Amino acid sequence: MEKKLVKVPFKVELAKKIINGEVDGRIVTRDDKNVRILCFDRKGSALPIIALVEIKCGVEDYFSFYSNGRYDIYENNSKDIMLEICK
């Protein structure tokens, strides 16, 4: 049976489980770009998550995010981090 990935809102603990291989899934932006989280605990900033986001094939750029995965606190943004988990 084929596994289906379902997009769910970002949660730090679930993202850590995906990174550690405890949960089958992946971390992506709202517009489906691959995300590699470097840290969840940046000091001295309201944006504690630092991640590399694939902006085009084989090229990444770094971005900061709020702890809820949002790029912009005021509105949904295509750069917001989402989780895709197997259902």
All heavy atoms as an XYZ file, in Angstrom:
703
protein
N       0.838     -1.187      0.000
C       0.000      0.000      0.000
C       0.883      1.252      0.000
O       1.837      1.354      0.748
C      -0.900     -0.013      1.234
C      -1.909      1.086      1.237
S      -3.199      0.830      2.475
C      -2.555      1.809      3.794
N       0.546      2.198     -0.832
C       1.301      3.439     -0.953
C       0.982      4.365      0.211
O      -0.171      4.522      0.594
C       0.937      4.114     -2.265
C       1.800      5.303     -2.581
C       1.468      5.900     -3.934
O       1.266      5.121     -4.883
O       1.405      7.135     -4.022
N       2.046      4.976      0.778
C       1.845      5.924      1.865
C       1.461      7.271      1.291
O       2.010      7.714      0.291
C       3.120      6.069      2.692
C       3.487      4.826      3.458
C       4.745      5.064      4.247
C       5.152      3.813      4.978
N       6.386      3.990      5.721
N       0.518      7.927      1.956
C       0.063      9.251      1.524
C       0.590     10.287      2.502
O       0.415     10.158      3.710
C      -1.458      9.282      1.474
C      -2.008     10.601      1.018
C      -3.510     10.599      0.982
C      -4.013     11.968      0.568
N      -5.445     12.071      0.658
N       1.242     11.325      1.983
C       1.719     12.413      2.821
C       0.618     13.453      2.961
O       0.014     13.867      1.978
C       2.962     13.063      2.217
C       4.248     12.241      2.270
C       5.354     12.954      1.514
C       4.677     11.997      3.699
N       0.373     13.855      4.198
C      -0.646     14.851      4.504
C       0.041     16.046      5.148
O       0.822     15.891      6.087
C      -1.710     14.259      5.460
C      -2.724     15.318      5.838
C      -2.370     13.054      4.848
N      -0.239     17.240      4.654
C       0.354     18.460      5.193
C      -0.378     18.865      6.470
O      -1.604     18.929      6.490
C       0.282     19.573      4.153
C       1.367     20.606      4.294
C       1.356     21.577      3.142
C       2.354     21.085      2.112
N       2.599     22.037      1.047
N       0.408     19.110      7.528
C      -0.153     19.524      8.817
C       0.599     20.764      9.301
O       1.729     21.023      8.874
C      -0.060     18.390      9.868
C      -0.878     17.180      9.444
C       1.375     17.986     10.143
N      -0.012     21.538     10.206
C       0.673     22.717     10.738
C       1.972     22.345     11.460
O       2.115     21.251     12.000
C      -0.341     23.304     11.727
C      -1.656     22.783     11.270
C      -1.382     21.422     10.711
N       2.902     23.273     11.476
C       4.206     23.059     12.089
C       4.095     22.965     13.605
O       3.454     23.796     14.244
C       5.149     24.204     11.718
C       6.529     24.041     12.271
C       7.446     23.261     11.604
C       6.896     24.645     13.459
C       8.734     23.094     12.113
C       8.165     24.493     13.972
C       9.096     23.711     13.292
N       4.738     21.972     14.162
C       4.900     21.806     15.614
C       6.350     21.403     15.849
O       6.851     20.460     15.223
C       3.981     20.717     16.176
C       2.504     20.972     15.957
C       1.997     22.016     16.897
C       0.501     22.174     16.735
N       0.018     23.461     17.031
N       7.041     22.097     16.752
C       8.456     21.861     16.994
C       8.730     20.403     17.348
O       9.625     19.771     16.776
C       9.004     22.797     18.095
C      10.390     22.371     18.542
C       9.036     24.238     17.599
N       7.980     19.841     18.290
C       8.247     18.467     18.735
C       8.064     17.455     17.615
O       8.845     16.511     17.488
C       7.389     18.113     19.948
C       7.773     18.876     21.206
C       9.264     18.799     21.546
O       9.842     17.693     21.510
O       9.863     19.851     21.830
N       7.059     17.642     16.771
C       6.840     16.738     15.649
C       7.960     16.903     14.613
O       8.445     15.917     14.049
C       5.473     16.967     15.025
C       5.069     16.033     13.885
C       5.176     14.564     14.288
C       3.651     16.358     13.431
N       8.402     18.121     14.379
C       9.512     18.361     13.445
C      10.776     17.653     13.934
O      11.497     17.043     13.140
C       9.761     19.858     13.296
N      11.044     17.711     15.227
C      12.215     17.021     15.790
C      12.114     15.517     15.585
O      13.106     14.859     15.279
C      12.365     17.351     17.274
C      12.827     18.779     17.526
C      12.935     19.061     19.008
C      13.416     20.476     19.266
N      13.510     20.785     20.705
N      10.922     14.965     15.724
C      10.729     13.526     15.514
C      10.949     13.147     14.051
O      11.506     12.091     13.752
C       9.345     13.097     15.977
C       9.207     13.104     17.485
C       7.825     12.685     17.923
C       7.748     12.705     19.449
N       6.432     12.306     19.934
N      10.530     13.998     13.136
C      10.775     13.750     11.711
C      12.280     13.777     11.442
O      12.818     12.894     10.773
C      10.029     14.774     10.832
C       8.516     14.538     10.915
C      10.517     14.715      9.389
C       7.673     15.618     10.277
N      12.969     14.769     11.971
C      14.417     14.891     11.778
C      15.140     13.668     12.339
O      16.081     13.152     11.728
C      14.941     16.191     12.424
C      14.437     17.400     11.634
C      16.463     16.199     12.500
C      14.659     18.728     12.330
N      14.700     13.181     13.494
C      15.345     12.032     14.149
C      14.915     10.688     13.569
O      15.384      9.647     14.021
C      15.067     12.053     15.651
C      15.762     13.204     16.342
O      16.813     13.646     15.907
N      15.180     13.692     17.413
N      13.998     10.694     12.610
C      13.542      9.458     11.992
C      12.520      8.681     12.808
O      12.207      7.535     12.485
N      11.965      9.310     13.838
C      10.962      8.654     14.678
C       9.583      8.684     14.035
O       8.725      7.872     14.355
C      10.898      9.335     16.052
C      12.201      9.265     16.826
C      12.178     10.165     18.051
O      11.125     10.261     18.724
O      13.220     10.779     18.342
N       9.348      9.654     13.170
C       8.079      9.807     12.459
C       8.392      9.901     10.975
O       9.334     10.595     10.568
C       7.324     11.077     12.931
C       6.127     11.372     12.052
C       6.913     10.947     14.383
N       7.628      9.183     10.168
C       7.785      9.216      8.725
C       7.199     10.522      8.192
O       6.012     10.798      8.398
C       7.015      8.035      8.120
C       7.808      7.307      7.065
O       8.986      7.664      6.853
O       7.237      6.390      6.455
N       8.015     11.342      7.556
C       7.514     12.590      7.017
C       8.634     13.462      6.512
O       9.779     13.023      6.403
N       8.288     14.699      6.209
C       9.289     15.660      5.747
C       8.867     17.068      6.129
O       7.708     17.324      6.461
C       9.539     15.528      4.251
C       8.379     15.875      3.378
C       8.635     15.523      1.916
N       7.705     16.283      1.084
C       8.059     17.070      0.093
N       9.324     17.210     -0.231
N       7.157     17.720     -0.610
N       9.832     17.969      6.073
C       9.603     19.365      6.421
C       9.695     20.174      5.132
O      10.669     20.052      4.388
C      10.630     19.837      7.467
C      10.570     18.924      8.698
C      10.390     21.295      7.837
C      11.703     19.135      9.684
N       8.667     20.978      4.871
C       8.582     21.742      3.629
C       8.023     23.133      3.922
O       7.489     23.382      5.002
C       7.666     21.047      2.592
C       8.240     19.706      2.174
C       6.255     20.879      3.119
N       8.115     24.007      2.939
C       7.431     25.295      3.050
C       5.991     25.123      2.578
O       5.638     24.093      1.996
C       8.119     26.368      2.176
O       8.096     25.946      0.816
C       9.532     26.649      2.638
N       5.203     26.128      2.810
C       3.804     26.103      2.370
C       3.709     25.854      0.856
O       2.783     25.217      0.377
C       3.132     27.428      2.743
C       1.641     27.452      2.582
C       1.054     28.765      3.066
N       1.189     28.983      4.492
C       0.410     28.460      5.427
N      -0.565     27.651      5.086
N       0.592     28.733      6.697
N       4.712     26.333      0.097
C       4.704     26.124     -1.356
C       5.600     24.945     -1.779
O       6.109     24.907     -2.891
C       5.046     27.407     -2.107
C       6.440     27.935     -1.809
O       7.125     27.415     -0.914
O       6.862     28.881     -2.495
N       5.802     23.984     -0.871
C       6.446     22.685     -1.146
C       7.942     22.709     -1.440
O       8.453     21.830     -2.114
C       5.718     21.944     -2.274
C       4.338     21.498     -1.844
O       4.183     21.049     -0.694
O       3.403     21.614     -2.659
N       8.657     23.672     -0.914
C      10.115     23.654     -1.050
C      10.707     22.906      0.147
O      10.212     23.015      1.268
C      10.654     25.081     -1.123
C      10.233     25.777     -2.402
C      10.911     27.101     -2.564
C      10.660     27.637     -3.947
N       9.528     28.496     -4.050
N      11.763     22.132     -0.088
C      12.404     21.354      0.976
C      13.060     22.269      2.002
O      13.661     23.283      1.646
C      13.447     20.406      0.395
C      12.817     19.300     -0.403
O      11.792     18.756     -0.015
N      13.423     18.958     -1.525
N      12.965     21.860      3.277
C      13.511     22.637      4.390
C      14.427     21.748      5.222
O      14.081     20.605      5.527
C      12.367     23.173      5.298
C      12.935     23.851      6.537
C      11.480     24.129      4.528
N      15.602     22.291      5.580
C      16.512     21.634      6.521
C      16.667     22.561      7.719
O      17.260     23.640      7.599
C      17.881     21.377      5.893
C      17.853     20.340      4.802
C      19.244     19.875      4.413
N      20.098     20.965      3.943
C      21.404     21.026      4.192
N      22.016     20.125      4.930
N      22.117     22.031      3.711
N      16.150     22.149      8.855
C      16.231     22.989     10.054
C      17.609     22.823     10.685
O      18.056     21.707     10.947
C      15.112     22.646     11.043
C      13.760     23.003     10.411
C      15.322     23.393     12.370
C      12.556     22.700     11.260
N      18.264     23.958     10.919
C      19.591     23.951     11.535
C      19.505     24.042     13.042
O      20.294     23.424     13.752
C      20.433     25.111     10.991
C      20.643     25.123      9.479
C      21.438     26.351      9.068
C      21.338     23.853      9.019
N      18.572     24.854     13.563
C      18.389     24.939     15.015
C      16.997     25.451     15.348
O      16.351     26.102     14.541
C      19.464     25.799     15.672
S      19.239     27.570     15.487
N      16.568     25.096     16.544
C      15.261     25.519     17.051
C      15.404     26.554     18.167
O      14.407     27.018     18.696
C      14.511     24.313     17.639
C      14.119     23.278     16.623
C      14.934     22.188     16.380
C      12.928     23.384     15.926
C      14.561     21.216     15.459
C      12.549     22.420     15.009
C      13.372     21.339     14.770
N      16.625     26.874     18.557
C      16.834     27.651     19.780
C      17.809     28.818     19.618
O      18.632     29.073     20.483
C      17.306     26.736     20.900
C      18.614     26.030     20.569
O      19.103     26.127     19.423
O      19.157     25.362     21.470
N      17.684     29.544     18.533
C      18.525     30.725     18.333
C      18.339     31.673     19.510
O      17.216     31.989     19.906
C      18.113     31.403     17.035
C      18.845     32.686     16.743
C      18.303     33.267     15.464
N      18.915     34.529     15.142
C      18.455     35.332     14.204
N      17.376     35.005     13.509
N      19.051     36.461     13.956
N      19.421     32.127     20.057
C      19.379     32.996     21.236
C      19.226     34.468     20.844
O      19.723     34.898     19.815
C      20.649     32.811     22.060
C      20.748     31.431     22.682
C      22.010     31.304     23.470
C      22.139     30.056     24.266
N      21.808     28.817     23.777
N      18.496     35.208     21.670
C      18.387     36.649     21.493
C      17.528     37.094     20.333
O      17.710     38.196     19.818
N      16.578     36.267     19.920
C      15.745     36.651     18.785
C      14.328     36.117     18.974
O      14.125     35.064     19.566
C      16.328     36.077     17.492
O      15.465     36.329     16.414
N      13.360     36.841     18.434
C      11.969     36.357     18.430
C      11.788     35.281     17.370
O      10.736     34.661     17.295
C      11.027     37.514     18.161
N      12.810     35.087     16.539
C      12.775     34.098     15.464
C      13.789     32.991     15.779
O      14.918     33.000     15.275
C      13.111     34.770     14.126
C      12.187     35.913     13.733
C      12.817     36.782     12.672
C      10.857     35.369     13.271
N      13.410     32.008     16.607
C      14.384     31.027     17.095
C      14.749     29.913     16.118
O      15.736     29.214     16.321
C      13.690     30.443     18.324
C      12.241     30.534     17.994
C      12.102     31.833     17.234
N      13.978     29.736     15.058
C      14.256     28.640     14.121
C      15.066     29.169     12.942
O      14.671     30.134     12.290
C      12.950     27.996     13.618
C      12.174     27.401     14.786
C      13.246     26.927     12.559
C      10.791     26.914     14.424
N      16.202     28.524     12.691
C      17.028     28.848     11.542
C      16.987     27.634     10.619
O      17.209     26.502     11.044
C      18.491     29.123     11.942
C      18.583     30.232     12.983
C      19.342     29.428     10.712
C      18.127     31.572     12.508
N      16.687     27.865      9.343
C      16.563     26.753      8.406
C      17.114     27.130      7.035
O      17.142     28.299      6.660
C      15.096     26.348      8.265
N      17.550     26.098      6.331
C      17.926     26.242      4.926
C      16.731     25.813      4.093
O      16.144     24.756      4.343
C      19.131     25.365      4.595
C      20.427     25.731      5.309
C      21.499     24.701      5.001
C      20.885     27.122      4.914
N      16.370     26.632      3.130
C      15.222     26.350      2.266
C      15.727     26.263      0.834
O      16.455     27.152      0.364
C      14.151     27.453      2.382
C      13.005     27.195      1.421
C      13.645     27.554      3.816
N      15.338     25.191      0.144
C      15.728     25.031     -1.251
C      14.941     26.037     -2.090
O      13.723     25.951     -2.193
C      15.439     23.609     -1.723
C      15.975     23.328     -3.103
C      15.833     21.879     -3.499
O      15.080     21.127     -2.867
O      16.488     21.513     -4.473
N      15.659     27.011     -2.664
C      14.977     28.051     -3.434
C      14.883     27.698     -4.917
O      14.022     28.205     -5.617
C      15.625     29.432     -3.237
C      17.111     29.400     -3.580
C      15.422     29.919     -1.817
C      17.788     30.753     -3.584
N      15.788     26.852     -5.382
C      15.702     26.248     -6.710
C      16.557     24.993     -6.667
O      17.273     24.760     -5.697
C      16.118     27.206     -7.820
C      17.524     27.740     -7.732
C      17.785     28.724     -8.851
C      19.172     29.332     -8.689
N      19.475     30.277     -9.731
N      16.492     24.193     -7.669
C      17.146     22.884     -7.675
C      18.619     22.978     -7.242
O      19.440     23.579     -7.935
C      17.028     22.260     -9.054
S      17.580     20.553     -9.093
N      18.914     22.414     -6.078
C      20.282     22.366     -5.592
C      20.804     23.638     -4.954
O      21.961     23.701     -4.559
N      19.979     24.669     -4.826
C      20.408     25.935     -4.230
C      19.544     26.218     -3.007
O      18.319     26.174     -3.077
C      20.288     27.104     -5.236
C      20.679     28.418     -4.585
C      21.139     26.835     -6.464
N      20.207     26.499     -1.873
C      19.493     26.802     -0.633
C      19.817     28.213     -0.168
O      20.880     28.739     -0.468
C      19.903     25.826      0.479
C      19.529     24.402      0.217
C      20.079     23.461      1.262
O      21.260     23.591      1.638
O      19.325     22.579      1.698
N      18.890     28.780      0.587
C      19.115     30.054      1.256
C      18.655     29.871      2.694
O      17.856     28.991      2.997
C      18.324     31.176      0.573
C      18.912     32.555      0.842
O      19.850     32.666      1.671
O      18.432     33.522      0.236
N      19.162     30.690      3.599
C      18.781     30.551      5.000
C      17.715     31.578      5.368
O      17.676     32.687      4.842
C      19.995     30.673      5.927
C      20.671     32.018      5.891
C      20.305     33.023      6.787
C      21.660     32.295      4.961
C      20.916     34.263      6.746
C      22.279     33.535      4.910
C      21.893     34.512      5.812
O      22.494     35.744      5.762
N      16.823     31.147      6.264
C      15.732     31.992      6.733
C      15.530     31.768      8.220
O      15.874     30.715      8.751
C      14.421     31.654      5.998
C      14.450     31.944      4.528
C      14.827     30.972      3.622
C      14.102     33.198      4.052
C      14.861     31.236      2.268
C      14.132     33.466      2.685
C      14.511     32.485      1.798
N      14.948     32.750      8.884
C      14.562     32.646     10.293
C      13.056     32.546     10.375
O      12.339     33.174      9.582
C      15.018     33.890     11.063
O      16.411     34.037     10.981
N      12.582     31.783     11.365
C      11.144     31.562     11.535
C      10.754     31.690     13.002
O      11.561     31.459     13.898
C      10.762     30.152     11.057
C      11.041     29.906      9.605
C      12.257     29.404      9.190
C      10.086     30.193      8.649
C      12.525     29.173      7.845
C      10.336     29.969      7.294
C      11.558     29.466      6.905
N       9.489     32.026     13.219
C       8.930     32.006     14.565
C       8.798     30.551     15.023
O       8.829     29.627     14.198
C       7.558     32.697     14.587
C       7.661     34.190     14.374
C       7.550     34.724     13.097
C       7.884     35.049     15.441
C       7.661     36.093     12.890
C       7.993     36.423     15.245
C       7.888     36.932     13.967
O       8.006     38.279     13.756
N       8.609     30.328     16.304
C       8.533     28.966     16.846
C       7.319     28.187     16.338
O       7.283     26.963     16.439
C       8.558     28.975     18.376
O       7.489     29.737     18.874
N       6.346     28.877     15.764
C       5.190     28.181     15.178
C       5.379     27.902     13.685
O       4.453     27.500     12.996
C       3.908     28.983     15.408
C       3.931     30.354     14.757
O       4.888     30.737     14.088
N       2.856     31.111     14.948
N       6.596     28.154     13.169
C       6.902     27.890     11.773
C       6.566     29.013     10.814
O       6.821     28.923      9.616
N       6.025     30.091     11.337
C       5.631     31.207     10.466
C       6.841     32.051     10.092
O       7.726     32.308     10.901
C       4.609     32.094     11.174
C       3.306     31.420     11.574
C       2.337     31.226     10.438
N       1.938     32.451      9.792
C       0.899     33.186     10.144
N       0.129     32.819     11.159
N       0.616     34.287      9.487
N       6.851     32.518      8.853
C       7.876     33.432      8.365
C       7.480     34.877      8.675
O       8.309     35.700      9.005
C       8.059     33.238      6.856
C       9.068     34.168      6.240
C      10.426     33.954      6.425
C       8.667     35.257      5.471
C      11.360     34.807      5.863
C       9.592     36.111      4.906
C      10.934     35.877      5.106
O      11.858     36.732      4.555
N       6.205     35.151      8.568
C       5.648     36.483      8.808
C       4.554     36.335      9.863
O       3.622     35.568      9.682
C       5.072     37.032      7.510
C       4.511     38.444      7.625
O       4.181     38.881      8.744
O       4.395     39.107      6.584
N       4.658     37.059     10.942
C       3.706     36.900     12.041
C       2.301     37.391     11.679
O       1.317     36.948     12.257
C       4.218     37.596     13.319
C       3.487     37.069     14.525
C       4.100     39.096     13.207
C       4.135     37.343     15.838
N       2.181     38.265     10.691
C       0.896     38.896     10.401
C       0.029     38.170      9.381
O      -1.182     38.348      9.367
C       1.117     40.346      9.950
C       1.773     41.162     11.025
C       3.094     41.559     10.897
C       1.094     41.494     12.183
C       3.718     42.285     11.902
C       1.709     42.219     13.192
C       3.014     42.609     13.046
O       3.627     43.317     14.037
N       0.621     37.385      8.505
C      -0.185     36.717      7.474
C       0.482     35.436      7.016
O       1.690     35.246      7.212
C      -0.405     37.635      6.279
C       0.864     38.086      5.610
C       0.626     39.097      4.503
O      -0.143     40.041      4.702
O       1.229     38.924      3.434
N      -0.298     34.551      6.411
C       0.267     33.344      5.832
C       1.217     33.734      4.715
O       0.966     34.678      3.970
C      -0.826     32.437      5.277
C      -1.606     31.753      6.362
O      -1.166     31.640      7.501
N      -2.785     31.288      6.032
N       2.308     32.994      4.632
C       3.330     33.298      3.644
C       3.752     31.996      2.983
O       3.760     30.944      3.631
C       4.517     33.955      4.354
C       5.546     34.491      3.414
O       6.242     33.737      2.737
N       5.670     35.807      3.366
N       4.134     32.031      1.735
C       4.561     30.824      1.033
C       5.808     30.211      1.661
O       6.079     29.036      1.485
C       4.816     31.129     -0.445
O       5.876     32.052     -0.589
N       6.559     31.003      2.456
C       7.763     30.492      3.122
C       7.467     29.822      4.472
O       8.367     29.243      5.068
C       8.759     31.623      3.339
C       9.369     32.155      2.077
C      10.413     33.208      2.406
C      10.972     33.825      1.156
N      10.538     35.184      0.943
N       6.245     29.902      4.978
C       5.912     29.266      6.257
C       6.297     27.790      6.222
O       6.141     27.121      5.197
C       4.422     29.353      6.552
C       3.936     30.770      6.826
O       4.774     31.661      7.067
O       2.714     30.968      6.783
N       6.793     27.271      7.344
C       7.168     25.864      7.422
C       5.926     25.033      7.742
O       5.133     25.379      8.627
C       8.213     25.609      8.515
C       9.472     26.439      8.294
C       8.588     24.127      8.556
C      10.470     26.337      9.432
N       5.777     23.929      7.019
C       4.710     22.968      7.248
C       5.349     21.583      7.422
O       6.531     21.412      7.097
C       3.764     22.924      6.040
C       3.156     24.242      5.623
S       1.961     24.878      6.790
C       0.621     23.720      6.557
N       4.595     20.664      7.923
C       5.069     19.286      8.044
C       4.214     18.398      7.168
O       3.003     18.598      7.060
C       4.979     18.826      9.504
C       5.760     19.683     10.501
C       5.490     19.210     11.917
C       7.242     19.672     10.203
N       4.838     17.432      6.545
C       4.098     16.407      5.796
C       4.386     15.083      6.479
O       5.549     14.690      6.617
C       4.549     16.359      4.337
C       4.050     17.523      3.525
C       4.336     17.372      2.055
O       5.216     16.575      1.666
O       3.669     18.069      1.285
N       3.323     14.451      6.942
C       3.471     13.164      7.624
C       2.693     12.086      6.892
O       1.717     12.388      6.185
C       3.036     13.254      9.103
C       1.594     13.739      9.219
C       3.970     14.163      9.895
C       1.030     13.683     10.625
N       3.122     10.871      7.053
C       2.443      9.739      6.400
C       1.176      9.384      7.136
O       1.146      9.293      8.354
C       3.383      8.539      6.358
S       4.736      8.761      5.238
N       0.128      9.196      6.390
C      -1.174      8.770      6.945
C      -1.549      7.453      6.341
O      -1.246      7.142      5.239
C      -2.250      9.810      6.657
C      -2.101     11.054      7.488
C      -2.501     10.787      8.903
C      -2.403     12.057      9.713
N      -2.919     11.980     11.007
